[in-house]
Amino acid sequence: MTVATIASVHQIARGEKLPGRVRGLILVRDQGLLALFIVLVIVFAFWGAPHFFTLATGISVLNSAAIAGIYAAGVTVGVMTGVLDLSVPGTAALAGVVTGLLLQGGAPVPLALLAGLAIGCVVGLVNGLIAIRGFDPLIVTIAMLSALGGLSLLLANDYNISGLTQLQFMGTQTYLGIPAPVYIAVLVFAALTVFLRYTRTGMRLLAVGGGREAARRVGIEVNRYRVLGFMISGFCAALGGIVTTAYITTAVPSASVGIVFSAMTAVALAGVPFVGGRGSLPRVALGAVVVSTISAGLLLAKVPTDWSSIVTGALLVGGLGLNMWTTKTTSKLLLSGGRTAAAIGRAS
């Protein structure tokens, strides 16, 4: 690489001479989701009038986004580590059932909560230990989803476990007018953001997701961090299942596959690449809000509920496509810029 090329790369890194089109693509990637959210609010303020643009609807959207966001946070960490955990619905169902059965049997609330969260960590550990043996993580987690769903139904004897009012403090209870799940989601996203950005373990997780072989060459124990990624995903799935149980005061043993698709949609809208290595948890939180806004807006606009699933699927594909397009186009433009700088350097 010539001196001129190196200088060009450094200038681009400092943002001094980025082509206008590249700046536009970066803006779309970084701020496009916020713009989409603003547009949705404006559209549904008229389409869903007079009920959409109200405080009650806003709080409802935040609550729904918070619960979906907890699942999405775990999926995001898994994706950043380079794996996609599809066992999330099963983990959530089992954690809710175990917590509900313990509470129904008279166990103290803290013990029931710890047991439910431990379920998530154990599921993640098992997923990770199997995956590092060379098995395809997608197949492993799909198999685990099936097994956990069946186990949940078996433990609950195919019945919902209702009347779990002991968990109102983290479900239906509001604090300063804000539902408890919102506080829990904010805590989860804040903790994971700090963990990934400012701790050595978190940065190594991202390094493993960005390239296992490169991480292995610099001495990082790749398998350990892959297992850790699965465990964080499992923990968040269990927490989401418990919060859901607390909100509806019922533990539902059937695994809802829609959970993972909503989480994946939030991840895709946030521009997190499913190949791992990078991503923004705050944008994932905004992605969860966007998904919930669309669901609430369509409902208030009296659009058939089936359309919510269709829109969610379209958003998932659209988010993935937009992320792929912006990434490839930006890379090509930057590479082209580097070649131009190199040619000028040779000519001079």
TORKOL-4160 file (C-alpha; in steps of 0.2 Angstrom, whole numbers, padded with zeros to 4 digits, m for minus):
348
<pt num="1" X="0000" Y="0000" Z="0000"/>
<pt num="2" X="0007" Y="0017" Z="m0005"/>
<pt num="3" X="0009" Y="0032" Z="0006"/>
<pt num="4" X="m0005" Y="0041" Z="m0004"/>
<pt num="5" X="m0017" Y="0026" Z="m0001"/>
<pt num="6" X="m0013" Y="0026" Z="0018"/>
<pt num="7" X="m0016" Y="0044" Z="0019"/>
<pt num="8" X="m0033" Y="0042" Z="0010"/>
<pt num="9" X="m0038" Y="0029" Z="0022"/>
<pt num="10" X="m0034" Y="0039" Z="0037"/>
<pt num="11" X="m0044" Y="0054" Z="0030"/>
<pt num="12" X="m0059" Y="0043" Z="0027"/>
<pt num="13" X="m0057" Y="0036" Z="0044"/>
<pt num="14" X="m0057" Y="0054" Z="0051"/>
<pt num="15" X="m0072" Y="0059" Z="0040"/>
<pt num="16" X="m0063" Y="0072" Z="0031"/>
<pt num="17" X="m0066" Y="0068" Z="0013"/>
<pt num="18" X="m0080" Y="0055" Z="0013"/>
<pt num="19" X="m0089" Y="0056" Z="m0004"/>
<pt num="20" X="m0107" Y="0063" Z="m0002"/>
<pt num="21" X="m0115" Y="0046" Z="m0007"/>
<pt num="22" X="m0105" Y="0037" Z="0007"/>
<pt num="23" X="m0111" Y="0050" Z="0020"/>
<pt num="24" X="m0129" Y="0048" Z="0014"/>
<pt num="25" X="m0128" Y="0029" Z="0016"/>
<pt num="26" X="m0120" Y="0031" Z="0033"/>
<pt num="27" X="m0134" Y="0043" Z="0038"/>
<pt num="28" X="m0147" Y="0030" Z="0032"/>
<pt num="29" X="m0139" Y="0016" Z="0042"/>
<pt num="30" X="m0137" Y="0027" Z="0058"/>
<pt num="31" X="m0153" Y="0038" Z="0058"/>
<pt num="32" X="m0164" Y="0029" Z="0046"/>
<pt num="33" X="m0173" Y="0020" Z="0060"/>
<pt num="34" X="m0177" Y="0035" Z="0069"/>
<pt num="35" X="m0184" Y="0043" Z="0054"/>
<pt num="36" X="m0195" Y="0028" Z="0051"/>
<pt num="37" X="m0201" Y="0030" Z="0069"/>
<pt num="38" X="m0205" Y="0048" Z="0066"/>
<pt num="39" X="m0215" Y="0044" Z="0050"/>
<pt num="40" X="m0224" Y="0030" Z="0058"/>
<pt num="41" X="m0230" Y="0041" Z="0072"/>
<pt num="42" X="m0236" Y="0055" Z="0060"/>
<pt num="43" X="m0245" Y="0042" Z="0049"/>
<pt num="44" X="m0254" Y="0033" Z="0063"/>
<pt num="45" X="m0258" Y="0050" Z="0072"/>
<pt num="46" X="m0270" Y="0053" Z="0058"/>
<pt num="47" X="m0274" Y="0035" Z="0052"/>
<pt num="48" X="m0277" Y="0029" Z="0070"/>
<pt num="49" X="m0285" Y="0045" Z="0076"/>
<pt num="50" X="m0291" Y="0049" Z="0089"/>
<pt num="51" X="m0284" Y="0035" Z="0100"/>
<pt num="52" X="m0266" Y="0033" Z="0094"/>
<pt num="53" X="m0258" Y="0049" Z="0098"/>
<pt num="54" X="m0263" Y="0048" Z="0117"/>
<pt num="55" X="m0253" Y="0045" Z="0133"/>
<pt num="56" X="m0261" Y="0029" Z="0136"/>
<pt num="57" X="m0256" Y="0022" Z="0119"/>
<pt num="58" X="m0239" Y="0028" Z="0121"/>
<pt num="59" X="m0237" Y="0019" Z="0138"/>
<pt num="60" X="m0244" Y="0004" Z="0130"/>
<pt num="61" X="m0232" Y="0004" Z="0116"/>
<pt num="62" X="m0217" Y="0006" Z="0127"/>
<pt num="63" X="m0223" Y="m0008" Z="0138"/>
<pt num="64" X="m0225" Y="m0020" Z="0123"/>
<pt num="65" X="m0208" Y="m0014" Z="0116"/>
<pt num="66" X="m0200" Y="m0017" Z="0133"/>
<pt num="67" X="m0205" Y="m0035" Z="0134"/>
<pt num="68" X="m0200" Y="m0038" Z="0115"/>
<pt num="69" X="m0184" Y="m0028" Z="0118"/>
<pt num="70" X="m0179" Y="m0040" Z="0132"/>
<pt num="71" X="m0179" Y="m0055" Z="0120"/>
<pt num="72" X="m0171" Y="m0044" Z="0107"/>
<pt num="73" X="m0157" Y="m0039" Z="0118"/>
<pt num="74" X="m0152" Y="m0058" Z="0121"/>
<pt num="75" X="m0154" Y="m0062" Z="0102"/>
<pt num="76" X="m0143" Y="m0047" Z="0098"/>
<pt num="77" X="m0129" Y="m0052" Z="0109"/>
<pt num="78" X="m0130" Y="m0070" Z="0102"/>
<pt num="79" X="m0130" Y="m0063" Z="0084"/>
<pt num="80" X="m0115" Y="m0051" Z="0089"/>
<pt num="81" X="m0106" Y="m0067" Z="0095"/>
<pt num="82" X="m0109" Y="m0075" Z="0078"/>
<pt num="83" X="m0124" Y="m0086" Z="0082"/>
<pt num="84" X="m0143" Y="m0085" Z="0081"/>
<pt num="85" X="m0152" Y="m0093" Z="0095"/>
<pt num="86" X="m0169" Y="m0099" Z="0089"/>
<pt num="87" X="m0173" Y="m0108" Z="0106"/>
<pt num="88" X="m0178" Y="m0091" Z="0114"/>
<pt num="89" X="m0197" Y="m0095" Z="0114"/>
<pt num="90" X="m0194" Y="m0112" Z="0122"/>
<pt num="91" X="m0183" Y="m0105" Z="0135"/>
<pt num="92" X="m0195" Y="m0091" Z="0139"/>
<pt num="93" X="m0210" Y="m0104" Z="0141"/>
<pt num="94" X="m0200" Y="m0116" Z="0152"/>
<pt num="95" X="m0193" Y="m0102" Z="0163"/>
<pt num="96" X="m0211" Y="m0095" Z="0165"/>
<pt num="97" X="m0218" Y="m0112" Z="0169"/>
<pt num="98" X="m0204" Y="m0116" Z="0182"/>
<pt num="99" X="m0206" Y="m0099" Z="0190"/>
<pt num="100" X="m0225" Y="m0101" Z="0190"/>
<pt num="101" X="m0225" Y="m0119" Z="0198"/>
<pt num="102" X="m0213" Y="m0114" Z="0212"/>
<pt num="103" X="m0224" Y="m0099" Z="0216"/>
<pt num="104" X="m0240" Y="m0110" Z="0215"/>
<pt num="105" X="m0231" Y="m0122" Z="0227"/>
<pt num="106" X="m0228" Y="m0108" Z="0240"/>
<pt num="107" X="m0209" Y="m0105" Z="0236"/>
<pt num="108" X="m0202" Y="m0087" Z="0240"/>
<pt num="109" X="m0203" Y="m0075" Z="0226"/>
<pt num="110" X="m0184" Y="m0073" Z="0225"/>
<pt num="111" X="m0181" Y="m0091" Z="0224"/>
<pt num="112" X="m0194" Y="m0094" Z="0211"/>
<pt num="113" X="m0186" Y="m0080" Z="0200"/>
<pt num="114" X="m0168" Y="m0086" Z="0203"/>
<pt num="115" X="m0174" Y="m0104" Z="0197"/>
<pt num="116" X="m0182" Y="m0097" Z="0182"/>
<pt num="117" X="m0167" Y="m0086" Z="0177"/>
<pt num="118" X="m0155" Y="m0101" Z="0180"/>
<pt num="119" X="m0166" Y="m0111" Z="0168"/>
<pt num="120" X="m0161" Y="m0098" Z="0154"/>
<pt num="121" X="m0142" Y="m0099" Z="0159"/>
<pt num="122" X="m0142" Y="m0118" Z="0159"/>
<pt num="123" X="m0151" Y="m0119" Z="0142"/>
<pt num="124" X="m0138" Y="m0107" Z="0135"/>
<pt num="125" X="m0124" Y="m0117" Z="0142"/>
<pt num="126" X="m0131" Y="m0133" Z="0134"/>
<pt num="127" X="m0134" Y="m0125" Z="0118"/>
<pt num="128" X="m0116" Y="m0118" Z="0118"/>
<pt num="129" X="m0107" Y="m0134" Z="0123"/>
<pt num="130" X="m0116" Y="m0144" Z="0109"/>
<pt num="131" X="m0113" Y="m0130" Z="0096"/>
<pt num="132" X="m0094" Y="m0129" Z="0100"/>
<pt num="133" X="m0093" Y="m0148" Z="0096"/>
<pt num="134" X="m0096" Y="m0144" Z="0078"/>
<pt num="135" X="m0115" Y="m0144" Z="0077"/>
<pt num="136" X="m0124" Y="m0131" Z="0067"/>
<pt num="137" X="m0130" Y="m0119" Z="0080"/>
<pt num="138" X="m0147" Y="m0116" Z="0070"/>
<pt num="139" X="m0151" Y="m0135" Z="0071"/>
<pt num="140" X="m0145" Y="m0136" Z="0089"/>
<pt num="141" X="m0157" Y="m0121" Z="0094"/>
<pt num="142" X="m0171" Y="m0127" Z="0084"/>
<pt num="143" X="m0170" Y="m0144" Z="0092"/>
<pt num="144" X="m0169" Y="m0136" Z="0109"/>
<pt num="145" X="m0184" Y="m0126" Z="0105"/>
<pt num="146" X="m0194" Y="m0142" Z="0102"/>
<pt num="147" X="m0188" Y="m0150" Z="0117"/>
<pt num="148" X="m0191" Y="m0136" Z="0129"/>
<pt num="149" X="m0208" Y="m0133" Z="0122"/>
<pt num="150" X="m0213" Y="m0151" Z="0125"/>
<pt num="151" X="m0205" Y="m0151" Z="0143"/>
<pt num="152" X="m0215" Y="m0135" Z="0147"/>
<pt num="153" X="m0231" Y="m0143" Z="0142"/>
<pt num="154" X="m0226" Y="m0159" Z="0152"/>
<pt num="155" X="m0222" Y="m0149" Z="0168"/>
<pt num="156" X="m0238" Y="m0139" Z="0167"/>
<pt num="157" X="m0249" Y="m0154" Z="0162"/>
<pt num="158" X="m0254" Y="m0144" Z="0146"/>
<pt num="159" X="m0263" Y="m0131" Z="0157"/>
<pt num="160" X="m0259" Y="m0112" Z="0159"/>
<pt num="161" X="m0253" Y="m0108" Z="0177"/>
<pt num="162" X="m0264" Y="m0093" Z="0182"/>
<pt num="163" X="m0266" Y="m0082" Z="0197"/>
<pt num="164" X="m0248" Y="m0077" Z="0199"/>
<pt num="165" X="m0251" Y="m0061" Z="0207"/>
<pt num="166" X="m0235" Y="m0062" Z="0217"/>
<pt num="167" X="m0225" Y="m0055" Z="0202"/>
<pt num="168" X="m0236" Y="m0039" Z="0200"/>
<pt num="169" X="m0221" Y="m0029" Z="0205"/>
<pt num="170" X="m0212" Y="m0033" Z="0189"/>
<pt num="171" X="m0227" Y="m0035" Z="0178"/>
<pt num="172" X="m0243" Y="m0025" Z="0180"/>
<pt num="173" X="m0236" Y="m0013" Z="0193"/>
<pt num="174" X="m0232" Y="0005" Z="0187"/>
<pt num="175" X="m0219" Y="0017" Z="0194"/>
<pt num="176" X="m0222" Y="0036" Z="0191"/>
<pt num="177" X="m0234" Y="0030" Z="0178"/>
<pt num="178" X="m0222" Y="0019" Z="0169"/>
<pt num="179" X="m0225" Y="0000" Z="0168"/>
<pt num="180" X="m0212" Y="m0010" Z="0177"/>
<pt num="181" X="m0206" Y="m0020" Z="0161"/>
<pt num="182" X="m0200" Y="m0003" Z="0154"/>
<pt num="183" X="m0188" Y="m0001" Z="0169"/>
<pt num="184" X="m0182" Y="m0019" Z="0167"/>
<pt num="185" X="m0179" Y="m0017" Z="0149"/>
<pt num="186" X="m0169" Y="m0001" Z="0151"/>
<pt num="187" X="m0158" Y="m0009" Z="0165"/>
<pt num="188" X="m0155" Y="m0024" Z="0153"/>
<pt num="189" X="m0150" Y="m0013" Z="0138"/>
<pt num="190" X="m0139" Y="m0002" Z="0149"/>
<pt num="191" X="m0130" Y="m0016" Z="0157"/>
<pt num="192" X="m0127" Y="m0025" Z="0141"/>
<pt num="193" X="m0121" Y="m0009" Z="0132"/>
<pt num="194" X="m0109" Y="m0006" Z="0146"/>
<pt num="195" X="m0103" Y="m0024" Z="0146"/>
<pt num="196" X="m0100" Y="m0025" Z="0127"/>
<pt num="197" X="m0092" Y="m0008" Z="0125"/>
<pt num="198" X="m0082" Y="m0006" Z="0141"/>
<pt num="199" X="m0077" Y="m0023" Z="0147"/>
<pt num="200" X="m0063" Y="m0034" Z="0141"/>
<pt num="201" X="m0075" Y="m0049" Z="0141"/>
<pt num="202" X="m0088" Y="m0039" Z="0131"/>
<pt num="203" X="m0075" Y="m0033" Z="0118"/>
<pt num="204" X="m0069" Y="m0051" Z="0116"/>
<pt num="205" X="m0086" Y="m0057" Z="0113"/>
<pt num="206" X="m0088" Y="m0045" Z="0098"/>
<pt num="207" X="m0070" Y="m0050" Z="0092"/>
<pt num="208" X="m0076" Y="m0068" Z="0091"/>
<pt num="209" X="m0092" Y="m0063" Z="0082"/>
<pt num="210" X="m0081" Y="m0053" Z="0070"/>
<pt num="211" X="m0070" Y="m0067" Z="0065"/>
<pt num="212" X="m0067" Y="m0083" Z="0075"/>
<pt num="213" X="m0050" Y="m0087" Z="0067"/>
<pt num="214" X="m0043" Y="m0070" Z="0069"/>
<pt num="215" X="m0049" Y="m0070" Z="0087"/>
<pt num="216" X="m0041" Y="m0087" Z="0090"/>
<pt num="217" X="m0024" Y="m0081" Z="0082"/>
<pt num="218" X="m0023" Y="m0067" Z="0095"/>
<pt num="219" X="m0025" Y="m0079" Z="0110"/>
<pt num="220" X="m0044" Y="m0078" Z="0113"/>
<pt num="221" X="m0052" Y="m0094" Z="0119"/>
<pt num="222" X="m0066" Y="m0093" Z="0106"/>
<pt num="223" X="m0077" Y="m0108" Z="0112"/>
<pt num="224" X="m0078" Y="m0100" Z="0129"/>
<pt num="225" X="m0085" Y="m0084" Z="0122"/>
<pt num="226" X="m0097" Y="m0093" Z="0111"/>
<pt num="227" X="m0104" Y="m0102" Z="0125"/>
<pt num="228" X="m0105" Y="m0086" Z="0135"/>
<pt num="229" X="m0115" Y="m0078" Z="0121"/>
<pt num="230" X="m0127" Y="m0092" Z="0121"/>
<pt num="231" X="m0129" Y="m0090" Z="0140"/>
<pt num="232" X="m0133" Y="m0072" Z="0139"/>
<pt num="233" X="m0146" Y="m0075" Z="0126"/>
<pt num="234" X="m0153" Y="m0089" Z="0137"/>
<pt num="235" X="m0154" Y="m0077" Z="0152"/>
<pt num="236" X="m0163" Y="m0064" Z="0142"/>
<pt num="237" X="m0175" Y="m0076" Z="0135"/>
<pt num="238" X="m0179" Y="m0082" Z="0153"/>
<pt num="239" X="m0180" Y="m0065" Z="0160"/>
<pt num="240" X="m0192" Y="m0061" Z="0145"/>
<pt num="241" X="m0203" Y="m0076" Z="0149"/>
<pt num="242" X="m0204" Y="m0071" Z="0167"/>
<pt num="243" X="m0208" Y="m0053" Z="0164"/>
<pt num="244" X="m0222" Y="m0059" Z="0152"/>
<pt num="245" X="m0228" Y="m0071" Z="0165"/>
<pt num="246" X="m0228" Y="m0057" Z="0177"/>
<pt num="247" X="m0238" Y="m0045" Z="0165"/>
<pt num="248" X="m0252" Y="m0057" Z="0161"/>
<pt num="249" X="m0251" Y="m0066" Z="0179"/>
<pt num="250" X="m0251" Y="m0082" Z="0169"/>
<pt num="251" X="m0237" Y="m0094" Z="0164"/>
<pt num="252" X="m0241" Y="m0101" Z="0147"/>
<pt num="253" X="m0232" Y="m0117" Z="0143"/>
<pt num="254" X="m0234" Y="m0116" Z="0124"/>
<pt num="255" X="m0219" Y="m0109" Z="0116"/>
<pt num="256" X="m0224" Y="m0093" Z="0105"/>
<pt num="257" X="m0213" Y="m0093" Z="0090"/>
<pt num="258" X="m0218" Y="m0075" Z="0086"/>
<pt num="259" X="m0207" Y="m0070" Z="0100"/>
<pt num="260" X="m0191" Y="m0074" Z="0091"/>
<pt num="261" X="m0197" Y="m0066" Z="0075"/>
<pt num="262" X="m0202" Y="m0050" Z="0083"/>
<pt num="263" X="m0184" Y="m0050" Z="0091"/>
<pt num="264" X="m0176" Y="m0053" Z="0075"/>
<pt num="265" X="m0186" Y="m0039" Z="0066"/>
<pt num="266" X="m0180" Y="m0027" Z="0079"/>
<pt num="267" X="m0162" Y="m0033" Z="0077"/>
<pt num="268" X="m0163" Y="m0032" Z="0058"/>
<pt num="269" X="m0171" Y="m0014" Z="0058"/>
<pt num="270" X="m0157" Y="m0009" Z="0070"/>
<pt num="271" X="m0144" Y="m0014" Z="0056"/>
<pt num="272" X="m0136" Y="m0027" Z="0066"/>
<pt num="273" X="m0127" Y="m0039" Z="0054"/>
<pt num="274" X="m0132" Y="m0057" Z="0057"/>
<pt num="275" X="m0114" Y="m0062" Z="0053"/>
<pt num="276" X="m0109" Y="m0055" Z="0070"/>
<pt num="277" X="m0095" Y="m0043" Z="0076"/>
<pt num="278" X="m0104" Y="m0027" Z="0078"/>
<pt num="279" X="m0121" Y="m0019" Z="0082"/>
<pt num="280" X="m0129" Y="m0006" Z="0093"/>
<pt num="281" X="m0141" Y="m0011" Z="0107"/>
<pt num="282" X="m0149" Y="0007" Z="0109"/>
<pt num="283" X="m0154" Y="0005" Z="0090"/>
<pt num="284" X="m0161" Y="m0012" Z="0094"/>
<pt num="285" X="m0171" Y="m0005" Z="0108"/>
<pt num="286" X="m0178" Y="0008" Z="0095"/>
<pt num="287" X="m0181" Y="m0006" Z="0083"/>
<pt num="288" X="m0192" Y="m0014" Z="0096"/>
<pt num="289" X="m0202" Y="0002" Z="0099"/>
<pt num="290" X="m0204" Y="0003" Z="0080"/>
<pt num="291" X="m0211" Y="m0015" Z="0079"/>
<pt num="292" X="m0223" Y="m0011" Z="0094"/>
<pt num="293" X="m0228" Y="0005" Z="0086"/>
<pt num="294" X="m0233" Y="m0003" Z="0070"/>
<pt num="295" X="m0243" Y="m0017" Z="0079"/>
<pt num="296" X="m0253" Y="m0004" Z="0090"/>
<pt num="297" X="m0255" Y="0008" Z="0075"/>
<pt num="298" X="m0263" Y="m0006" Z="0064"/>
<pt num="299" X="m0274" Y="m0011" Z="0078"/>
<pt num="300" X="m0281" Y="0006" Z="0081"/>
<pt num="301" X="m0283" Y="0009" Z="0063"/>
<pt num="302" X="m0294" Y="m0007" Z="0063"/>
<pt num="303" X="m0283" Y="m0016" Z="0051"/>
<pt num="304" X="m0285" Y="m0035" Z="0053"/>
<pt num="305" X="m0273" Y="m0043" Z="0065"/>
<pt num="306" X="m0266" Y="m0055" Z="0052"/>
<pt num="307" X="m0258" Y="m0039" Z="0044"/>
<pt num="308" X="m0247" Y="m0036" Z="0059"/>
<pt num="309" X="m0238" Y="m0053" Z="0055"/>
<pt num="310" X="m0237" Y="m0049" Z="0037"/>
<pt num="311" X="m0229" Y="m0032" Z="0041"/>
<pt num="312" X="m0217" Y="m0039" Z="0053"/>
<pt num="313" X="m0211" Y="m0052" Z="0041"/>
<pt num="314" X="m0209" Y="m0038" Z="0027"/>
<pt num="315" X="m0199" Y="m0027" Z="0040"/>
<pt num="316" X="m0188" Y="m0042" Z="0044"/>
<pt num="317" X="m0183" Y="m0045" Z="0025"/>
<pt num="318" X="m0183" Y="m0026" Z="0022"/>
<pt num="319" X="m0171" Y="m0023" Z="0037"/>
<pt num="320" X="m0159" Y="m0037" Z="0032"/>
<pt num="321" X="m0160" Y="m0031" Z="0013"/>
<pt num="322" X="m0156" Y="m0013" Z="0018"/>
<pt num="323" X="m0142" Y="m0017" Z="0029"/>
<pt num="324" X="m0134" Y="m0029" Z="0016"/>
<pt num="325" X="m0136" Y="m0015" Z="0003"/>
<pt num="326" X="m0129" Y="m0001" Z="0013"/>
<pt num="327" X="m0114" Y="m0011" Z="0019"/>
<pt num="328" X="m0109" Y="m0018" Z="0002"/>
<pt num="329" X="m0112" Y="m0001" Z="m0007"/>
<pt num="330" X="m0102" Y="0008" Z="0006"/>
<pt num="331" X="m0088" Y="m0004" Z="0005"/>
<pt num="332" X="m0087" Y="m0003" Z="m0014"/>
<pt num="333" X="m0087" Y="0016" Z="m0013"/>
<pt num="334" X="m0073" Y="0017" Z="0000"/>
<pt num="335" X="m0063" Y="0004" Z="m0009"/>
<pt num="336" X="m0065" Y="0014" Z="m0025"/>
<pt num="337" X="m0060" Y="0030" Z="m0016"/>
<pt num="338" X="m0044" Y="0021" Z="m0010"/>
<pt num="339" X="m0040" Y="0015" Z="m0027"/>
<pt num="340" X="m0042" Y="0033" Z="m0034"/>
<pt num="341" X="m0030" Y="0040" Z="m0021"/>
<pt num="342" X="m0018" Y="0026" Z="m0025"/>
<pt num="343" X="m0018" Y="0030" Z="m0043"/>
<pt num="344" X="m0015" Y="0049" Z="m0040"/>
<pt num="345" X="m0001" Y="0044" Z="m0029"/>
<pt num="346" X="0007" Y="0034" Z="m0042"/>
<pt num="347" X="0005" Y="0048" Z="m0055"/>
<pt num="348" X="0013" Y="0060" Z="m0044"/>
